[in-house]
Amino acid sequence: MNNKKEYIFSQKLNLYGQFLALYIIILMIFIFIRCLISDSEEPLTSILYEPLVMLMLIIIALNSIALLILTIKKRQVIFGKSYIIFRNRFFSKKILFKDIESIRISRSPSKVVNSGAMLIRIKVKNKKKIYLVRNASFNEEKKLLHLFVKLREKMRKIQ
């Protein structure tokens, strides 16, 4: 929060990093155990071409690419006094509160992973596009949800 009473919520990326570290550790343990058990003269080269090791390397590569892309995008939701800004490194979309037609807050379909995850749908006047925000994807998710609930209540009073 800065002097203009803006609340900035950045996307969480720590889960991707944790899974990446976990996959690498599992792969290293597997390779170490296989090297100890292996009878061949060059155990490391023969182990690297096993299907399970290749699968783990593919998973590590895909997870690394996803983490890199999300780090480059740097998604943010910014709440101001009379606006919301959806921003990433490449574009920014400012929506004034007066331009918002409706805000729907519902449980996320993936509530198995996070029971507090909510899906926030924002409908803007004169636009077909609906903006979706998953509060669990951002830092300070409870504060973000609280701000959207307050905004929804304020909009209901106006209408």
N, C-alpha and C positions, 0 to 999 in steps of 0.2 A: 504494500500500500504506500502510495506517495502522497504528496501534499494536495493533490487534486481530488482526493477520495476515489481513486481508481483502485479496483481490486484486480490483480493480474493472476490468472490461474494457468500454469504451464502443464503440459502433458507429462504424465508419469512414464518414465523409461526404466526405472530400476528393476522391474520384473524381467525385462528382456536381458539385462546385464546379469541378473542372478541365474537365469536359466542357461545363459551362455557359459558362465563359469561352471555350473553344475555339469553340463554336457562335456566340457573339456576335462573336468576332473574324472568323470566316469570313463571317458575314452582313455585317459592316461592310465587309470587303474586297470582297465581291461587289457590294454597293450602290455603293461608290466606283468600281469599274471600270465598272459599268453606267452610272453618271452621266457618266463621261468619254466613253463610247462613244455614248450616247443623242443623238439629233437633236431630240427634242421640246423645246418651250419650258419645260415643267415636268417635268423628268426624274425628280425624286424621287417625285412623286405617282404617275407611271405605273409606276415600278419597284416601288413598294410593293405593287401589286396583281398582280404576277407570281406564278404558281403556286409557283416555287421559293422565293421570298421568303416567301410565306405558309406553305409547308411548314416552312421554317427557324424562322419565328416560332412555329408550333405546337410544334415540337420544343423550342424554348427555353422556352415556357410550361409544357409538361409536365415538363420537367426541373426547372424552378423550383418547380413544385408538389410534385414528389417530394422535392426537397431540403428544402422547407419542412415537409412532413409528417414526414419523418424527423428533422428538427431538433426539431420539437415533441415527437415521441415520446420521443426521447433514450433509446434502448434500451441496457441494461447487463446484463452477467452478473457476479455477485459471488460469489466463492469465499470461504467462511469455513472455520473449522476443522472443522465438522461439518455444513455445509449449503451449498447453492447457491441463490442468489436470481436469478430472472429478473425484471428490473424495467424498466418504462418510466415515463413521466411519469404515466400514468393508473392503473396497477395494478402489484402486486408479488406474485410467487409464490415462496414459500420452500419448498424441498425438502430435507428432512434426508437425510443419506447413508444412514441406516438404512432409509428408505422407498424407496430406489432398488432396483428389481428387476434391471435390466441396463443396460449402456452399450455401444453398438455404435459403432465408429469405422470409417468407410469413405471411400473417395475420393468426392469430389463429382462428380456427373455433368457439371458444367461445367468439367472440368479443362483444357479448351483455353485458357481465360482464365488460370487460376492452377493450376499443376500441384501446388502444395502445399496446395490447398484440401481440407479434409476435412469430412465430414458426420458430426455426432455425434448419435446418437439415444439419448434417455434414456427408459427405461420405468420408470414409478413403480408400486409395488405398489398393487393395488386400484383402479387407474385405467385407462381405455381410452386416454387421451390419451398420445401420445408427443411429447416435447419435442425439437425439432430445433434444432441449433446449427451454424452454418457458421463455422468458426474464421476463415476469411478475411474475414468481415464485421466483425471486431472488431480493435481495436488490440492489439498484442502477441499476434498470432495463434499464434506458436510457444509462448509461455508458456501460453496458454489450452489449447492442445492437450496440452502436457506435463502440466498439472494434471488434465485429463480422463483421460489415460493412467495417471497415478499412481492416480487414484481407481478406475479400472477394475481395475487390478492389486490394489489393496487389497480391493476387493469380491470378487474371485476367491479371494483367500486366506481371506476370512471364510466363503465358501460352501463 
